[in-house]
Structures are given as structure tokens and as C-alpha cells.
């Protein structure tokens, strides 16, 4: 794939996001697109958003569960960028008009106070570089019609990022057993999912170590001050107008968001 094609695919996804109107999978038009090429499309889109005034505040990790990896026929997660314009306040409202086909996931967010530079970052180094953790909701969204995504489609589409919500109270990682941290996920006060920290690659610190090492391939590293969403602790749940989502996590509190027309 040449630069012109990369820009063209980036344009298609940008227009789809701006118009809240999904497009056909990129892999339909370019079946041979590679994972690396898909990341280059994502990076081109992020570069242009930054040039337009957005700022990168962190990263998100997707496909951390074995079930999702099997569904897409892959053996590793993927990642996307978090921008300042994506954050929603805890307990805030999100208009569905800003999104296309949103779903909500509960995750553990990490705030870094040290840089993490691959390619040999370990989970122990992740913990040492973490200022605190807190509960988070990720509102995933896809610019690809009906979520008919292959790995390359979601990577190019910034790992199907939409928005995110941070809640609870910041807690030091040495106060919590991350792998066994329990989560209860509610939709309209009804329990819809449960999960534990180990659902994200055996533990969220493992997921962030993977991310730091993957970023090295593109000359990128995790920077002090960034927020990292470490991966869903259970399946994503579709959001509709009027829905209220709440995730409650042992020892670190809860986080919620409401969807409106």
C-alpha cells in the first residue's frame, strides 16, 4: 500500500466519523491490507487530528480476551489512541448523535508517571511506572458497517475507539491484586456482565507491557502522564438512548455514563 492509498483510507474513515455514517469494510476494497499497513492508516488519521488541534492523552488496548481473538482469527491484541476530545465526565451524558453504533465495556485505567519504552518492557516495569489505577468505561464505536470488521479494519479505525469515562478514586497499584480484581457491570441497574482483571491477557499489567513493546515497532512509546485503558473485563454491551451503564470494581470504586438521543 502506498502513501496515497493510506491517505485515501484515512479520509474515508474520517468522513464516516464526521458524518456519523458507517462505510464498507476496508478489507472488502483491499483484501491484502497488512496489519502494519492498517496501523499506518490509523497513525495518519491521528496525525491529522493532532494537526487540527486535538492532543493525544493516552492509548487503549483492544482484543485482550481469547474469545475476541478467536472470533477475528488473531493471536494478539490491538491498540488505538485516546484524544482529549474523547473523554466524558463520570456520570455524564453522551448523545447518540455523536456516534454510529456504540457499545460499552468496563476496564481498568492506568495513569503512568514514567515513560515505558519497548521492546522489552515487563509487567513489573508497568506496575512501577503506574501512578494509580481507576475504573473506566470505554464507549467503543465502529465506522465500519454493522461491526463487520476484520483485524485490519478495526486497527485502521483506531481500534474502534469512541469515547471513554474515568471514575472512582485513584488507587495505588500496590493496594490491589489486579488479576483478581472483581468487576460488576450494570445496564439500567440490571447486572449484565461480571469479570476480573485476569480477563485482560491474564492481568492488565501484561496487556500494557504488550502495548509498550508493540509501539516500539512504530517508534512510539508510552509517556508519563498518559492514561491507558488496559482492555475489557467482559463482553461489550450495545448502547441505546436512555441507557445508563455502571461498572463497580472491588477496591477502586465505580464509574457511570448515560446515553441520550
C-alpha positions as CSV (number, residue, x, y, z in Angstrom):
1,X,0.0,0.0,0.0
2,X,1.4,3.4,-1.0
3,X,1.0,6.7,0.8
4,X,-1.8,7.8,-1.5
5,X,-3.8,4.7,-0.6
6,X,-3.1,5.2,3.1
7,X,-4.4,8.8,3.0
8,X,-7.4,7.7,1.0
9,X,-8.5,5.1,3.6
10,X,-7.8,7.6,6.4
11,X,-10.0,10.1,4.5
12,X,-12.9,7.5,4.3
13,X,-12.8,6.8,8.0
14,X,-12.6,10.5,8.9
15,X,-15.6,11.4,6.8
16,X,-17.5,8.4,8.2
17,X,-16.8,9.7,11.7
18,X,-17.7,13.3,10.9
19,X,-21.0,12.3,9.3
20,X,-21.8,9.5,11.8
21,X,-22.3,7.3,8.8
22,X,-20.6,3.9,8.6
23,X,-18.7,2.7,5.5
24,X,-18.0,-0.7,4.0
25,X,-15.1,-2.7,5.5
26,X,-11.7,-1.5,4.2
27,X,-10.8,-5.2,3.7
28,X,-13.5,-5.5,1.1
29,X,-11.7,-3.0,-1.2
30,X,-8.2,-4.0,-0.2
31,X,-8.3,-7.7,0.9
32,X,-4.5,-7.9,1.1
33,X,-4.0,-5.0,3.5
34,X,-1.5,-6.0,6.2
35,X,-1.7,-5.3,9.9
36,X,1.2,-2.9,9.7
37,X,-0.5,-1.0,6.8
38,X,-3.6,-0.8,8.9
39,X,-1.7,0.8,11.7
40,X,-0.2,3.3,9.3
41,X,-3.8,4.3,8.3
42,X,-4.6,4.8,12.0
43,X,-1.4,6.8,12.6
44,X,-2.2,9.0,9.6
45,X,-5.7,9.8,10.9
46,X,-4.3,10.6,14.4
47,X,-1.6,12.8,12.9
48,X,-4.2,14.8,11.1
49,X,-6.4,15.2,14.2
50,X,-3.4,16.4,16.2
51,X,-2.6,18.9,13.4
52,X,-6.2,20.1,13.7
53,X,-5.9,20.8,17.4
54,X,-6.5,17.5,19.2
55,X,-4.0,16.2,21.7
56,X,-3.1,12.6,22.5
57,X,-3.8,11.8,26.2
58,X,-3.2,8.1,26.1
59,X,-3.8,4.7,24.5
60,X,-6.4,1.9,24.6
61,X,-5.9,-1.8,24.2
62,X,-8.4,-4.0,22.4
63,X,-8.9,-7.7,21.7
64,X,-7.4,-8.7,25.0
65,X,-9.8,-11.6,25.5
66,X,-9.1,-15.0,24.0
67,X,-12.7,-15.2,22.8
68,X,-12.4,-12.0,20.8
69,X,-9.1,-13.0,19.3
70,X,-10.6,-16.3,18.2
71,X,-13.5,-14.5,16.7
72,X,-11.3,-12.4,14.5
73,X,-8.7,-15.2,13.9
74,X,-5.8,-13.4,15.5
75,X,-3.3,-14.2,18.3
76,X,-2.6,-10.8,19.7
77,X,-4.4,-7.6,20.9
78,X,-4.5,-4.3,19.0
79,X,-4.3,-0.7,20.2
80,X,-5.7,2.8,19.5
81,X,-5.1,6.3,20.6
82,X,-7.1,8.3,23.1
83,X,-7.6,12.0,22.3
84,X,-8.6,14.8,24.7
85,X,-11.9,15.2,22.8
86,X,-12.9,11.6,23.6
87,X,-13.3,12.0,27.4
88,X,-16.7,12.1,29.1
89,X,-17.0,13.1,32.7
90,X,-18.1,10.4,35.2
91,X,-21.9,10.3,35.4
92,X,-22.1,12.4,32.2
93,X,-24.4,12.2,29.2
94,X,-23.5,11.1,25.7
95,X,-25.6,12.0,22.7
96,X,-26.1,9.0,20.3
97,X,-25.9,11.6,17.5
98,X,-22.2,11.8,18.1
99,X,-21.7,8.1,17.5
100,X,-22.7,5.4,15.0
101,X,-23.1,2.0,16.7
102,X,-21.8,2.3,20.2
103,X,-21.1,-0.4,22.7
104,X,-19.8,-0.1,26.3
105,X,-17.0,-2.0,28.0
106,X,-15.7,-1.9,31.6
107,X,-11.9,-1.6,32.0
108,X,-9.2,-0.7,34.4
109,X,-7.4,2.6,33.6
110,X,-3.8,3.2,34.4
111,X,-2.2,6.6,34.8
112,X,1.5,6.5,34.1
113,X,4.2,8.6,35.9
114,X,7.1,7.2,34.0
115,X,7.8,6.6,30.3
116,X,7.6,3.0,29.1
117,X,9.8,2.3,26.1
118,X,9.9,-1.1,24.3
119,X,10.9,-3.6,23.2
120,X,11.4,-5.5,26.4
121,X,9.0,-3.9,28.9
122,X,7.8,-6.3,31.6
123,X,4.6,-6.3,33.6
124,X,6.7,-5.5,36.7
125,X,8.0,-2.4,35.0
126,X,4.4,-1.4,34.1
127,X,3.4,-1.5,37.8
128,X,6.5,0.5,38.8
129,X,5.6,3.1,36.2
130,X,2.0,3.4,37.3
131,X,0.9,6.4,39.4
132,X,-2.6,5.0,40.1
133,X,-5.5,3.0,38.6
134,X,-9.2,3.7,38.4
135,X,-12.3,2.2,37.0
136,X,-13.2,3.2,33.4
137,X,-15.9,2.7,30.7
138,X,-14.8,2.6,27.1
139,X,-17.5,3.5,24.6
140,X,-16.4,1.6,21.5
141,X,-17.7,2.6,18.1
142,X,-17.0,1.4,14.6
143,X,-17.0,3.4,11.4
144,X,-17.4,0.1,9.6
145,X,-21.0,-1.0,8.7
146,X,-22.6,-3.4,11.2
147,X,-19.3,-4.1,13.0
148,X,-18.3,-6.4,10.1
149,X,-14.7,-6.0,11.0
150,X,-11.5,-8.0,10.4
151,X,-8.4,-7.2,12.5
152,X,-7.1,-4.8,9.8
153,X,-10.4,-2.9,9.7
154,X,-10.6,-2.2,13.5
155,X,-6.9,-1.3,13.6
156,X,-7.2,1.2,10.8
157,X,-10.3,2.6,12.6
158,X,-8.3,3.5,15.7
159,X,-9.1,0.1,17.3
160,X,-12.8,1.1,17.1
161,X,-12.4,3.8,19.7
162,X,-15.2,6.2,20.5
163,X,-15.1,7.8,24.0
164,X,-14.1,6.9,27.5
165,X,-15.1,7.7,31.1
166,X,-12.9,7.7,34.1
167,X,-14.4,7.3,37.6
168,X,-13.8,6.1,41.1
169,X,-10.9,7.3,43.2
170,X,-7.3,6.9,42.1
171,X,-5.8,3.9,43.9
172,X,-2.1,2.8,44.1
173,X,-1.5,-0.5,42.3
174,X,0.2,-1.9,45.4
175,X,-3.1,-1.7,47.2
176,X,-4.9,-4.1,44.8
177,X,-4.5,-7.6,43.4
178,X,-5.1,-6.6,39.8
179,X,-5.5,-10.1,38.4
180,X,-8.3,-10.9,40.9
181,X,-9.9,-7.5,41.0
182,X,-13.6,-8.2,40.5
183,X,-16.0,-6.1,38.3
184,X,-19.8,-6.0,38.1
185,X,-21.3,-4.3,35.0
186,X,-24.8,-2.9,35.1
187,X,-27.2,-1.7,32.3
188,X,-30.1,0.3,33.7
189,X,-29.4,-1.1,37.2
190,X,-29.5,-4.7,35.9
191,X,-26.4,-6.9,36.2
192,X,-25.4,-7.8,32.6
193,X,-21.7,-8.9,33.0
194,X,-19.1,-9.7,35.5
195,X,-15.3,-10.0,35.1
196,X,-11.9,-10.0,36.8
197,X,-8.6,-8.3,36.0
198,X,-7.2,-11.6,34.6
199,X,-9.6,-11.3,31.7
200,X,-7.2,-8.8,30.1
201,X,-4.3,-11.0,28.9
202,X,-4.0,-12.7,32.3
203,X,-3.7,-9.3,34.0
204,X,-3.9,-5.7,32.9
205,X,-0.2,-5.0,33.5
206,X,0.5,-7.8,31.0
207,X,-1.6,-6.0,28.4
208,X,0.1,-2.7,28.9
209,X,3.6,-4.4,28.7
210,X,2.4,-5.8,25.3
211,X,1.4,-2.4,24.2
212,X,4.7,-0.7,25.1
213,X,6.5,-3.4,23.2
214,X,4.2,-3.2,20.2
215,X,4.5,0.6,20.0
216,X,8.3,0.2,19.6
217,X,7.7,-1.2,16.1
218,X,6.4,2.3,15.1
219,X,8.9,4.4,17.0
220,X,6.3,5.3,19.7
221,X,6.4,4.8,23.4
222,X,4.1,5.3,26.4
223,X,4.7,8.6,28.0
224,X,4.5,9.7,31.7
225,X,1.1,11.3,32.2
226,X,-0.8,9.1,29.7
227,X,-4.0,7.2,30.5
228,X,-4.0,3.6,29.3
229,X,-7.2,1.6,29.0
230,X,-6.0,-1.9,29.7
231,X,-8.7,-4.0,28.0
232,X,-12.3,-5.1,28.5
233,X,-13.0,-7.3,31.5
234,X,-16.2,-8.7,29.9
235,X,-18.1,-8.5,26.6
236,X,-19.2,-5.2,25.2
237,X,-22.9,-4.2,25.5
238,X,-24.9,-2.3,23.0
239,X,-26.0,1.2,24.0
240,X,-29.3,2.9,23.1
241,X,-31.0,6.1,24.1
242,X,-31.9,6.2,27.8
243,X,-29.4,3.5,28.8
244,X,-27.4,4.0,31.9
245,X,-24.2,2.0,32.3
246,X,-22.3,1.5,35.6
247,X,-19.3,-0.6,36.4
248,X,-18.4,-1.3,40.0
249,X,-15.0,-2.6,40.8
250,X,-13.7,-4.0,44.1
251,X,-11.5,-1.6,46.0
252,X,-11.4,1.1,43.3
253,X,-15.0,2.3,43.1
254,X,-17.5,2.8,40.2
255,X,-18.0,4.7,37.0
256,X,-21.1,5.5,35.0
257,X,-22.5,7.1,31.9
258,X,-25.9,7.8,30.4
259,X,-26.9,7.8,26.7
260,X,-29.4,10.3,25.2
261,X,-30.9,10.9,21.8
